[in-house]
Amino acid sequence: MDNPYVLTHKTPTKKDFLDTTEFDQSEILDMVKISTAVRDYLKSGHTLNSLYHKNLAMIFEQKSTRTRVSFEVGMEQLGGHALNLAPGAIQLGAHETIGDTAEVLSRMCDLIMARVDRHESVLELADRSTVPVINGMSDYNHPTQELGDIITILDHLPADKPCNKVKVVFVGDCTQVCVSLMMITTKMGMNFIQYGPPAKWLGDDFLKIGRANNQLYGGSVHVTDNPAYLEGADFIYTDVWYGLYDKETPKDVYMREFYPKYQVSDEMLAMTGNPNVKFMHCLPANRNEEVTDSVLDGPHSIAWDEAEKRLTAQRGLLLYFGGVAAATLDEIKKQKEEK
């Protein structure tokens, strides 16, 4: 049995967490392991100070609820401090370049998290920073959501069902959340399907990533507009049809393209033929557009648990890329043995 207190890689193989494609399955599972071990330890009433006197700089070029709260609370729970550097609060983009900002923050903080408009910005931050940089979302991907999502899926796996038999269906547009879900589920050897209109399917570059994962870990990846592919789904996931990166597209255009065929409703869940199918949403949701109230608030929904898992994931990432994951697991093991 896998030792819950031992990581496959005691130290990260990469300085930064920008894209899960840069890590193999064992490294992602290390991140899951530290995240869930700390979650269980804290929920049992214990405390940790693994990041005592450590500081996280949080750069936001966009509004944020789950990303900001999870990182800020996570740092506090681990004994550290987070600085909210919201739009207009620092010189970034005004009188200072991204590279210069990275140089300054590297000398004052221990980690940087950035939620940016353009993926190139987080890449430049990481290139110039001497401390770890975590991608809190870009127009390309959302890796912190990925880790929270795979923890959620693993927590809700059907009993005794191997990953290569698990079917995850993303319904809707090829948003960066769709891209990220495809990347992480295929990394775990699961079967991923995007069900949406052909004009909104994942592009060949993304499908190439998923199929490379299939070669290594099993599973499959498909894009389709055929509702028959919903049958047997274990997880149905959706995201808004228009959001942060679609400001120039009128809402009515998306509604004509997606509604009602791609709205996640009780009828769609019934089409899976799985009475235990789970519903996921990265949130925030446009209620009664991409998902009905009855699904989002219903018995199949694990969207709120999924939101909480962002905190679980963020603590794990902070410890992992802060270089103290192995030491934290040692501390947890020692404290448990002394009880």
Number of C-alpha atoms within 10 A of each C-alpha: 3 7 8 13 17 17 19 12 13 15 17 17 12 11 17 23 21 25 18 20 16 12 15 15 18 14 19 18 18 23 26 21 22 25 27 20 19 24 17 12 17 15 10 9 7 11 14 16 14 21 23 14 11 19 19 24 22 23 23 22 18 14 12 13 9 18 22 21 14 20 28 22 16 25 26 19 18 21 16 19 21 21 17 16 17 15 14 11 10 13 14 18 12 9 7 11 14 19 17 15 17 22 17 13 18 20 11 13 17 19 23 28 30 24 25 18 17 14 16 13 17 25 17 14 27 25 15 16 24 19 23 23 27 26 25 26 26 24 16 16 23 23 26 23 25 25 27 24 26 22 23 22 20 12 13 14 16 15 6 6 9 11 19 17 14 21 22 26 28 25 28 27 26 21 25 19 26 25 24 24 26 29 25 24 27 28 27 24 24 24 23 25 22 29 26 23 19 11 10 16 21 20 12 9 8 14 18 12 17 26 19 14 26 21 12 14 18 18 23 22 24 17 20 15 16 10 14 11 18 25 16 17 22 23 26 25 22 26 24 22 24 20 14 13 13 12 9 9 11 10 13 11 11 15 16 10 16 20 15 12 17 23 20 25 20 16 10 17 22 13 17 20 14 15 12 14 20 23 24 25 23 21 15 13 17 15 13 14 18 24 23 17 15 15 23 22 13 12 12 19 20 20 21 14 14 24 22 14 25 27 25 26 30 27 27 27 23 26 23 22 22 20 18 17 30 20 15 21 20 14 15 19 16 11 12 10 8 6 5
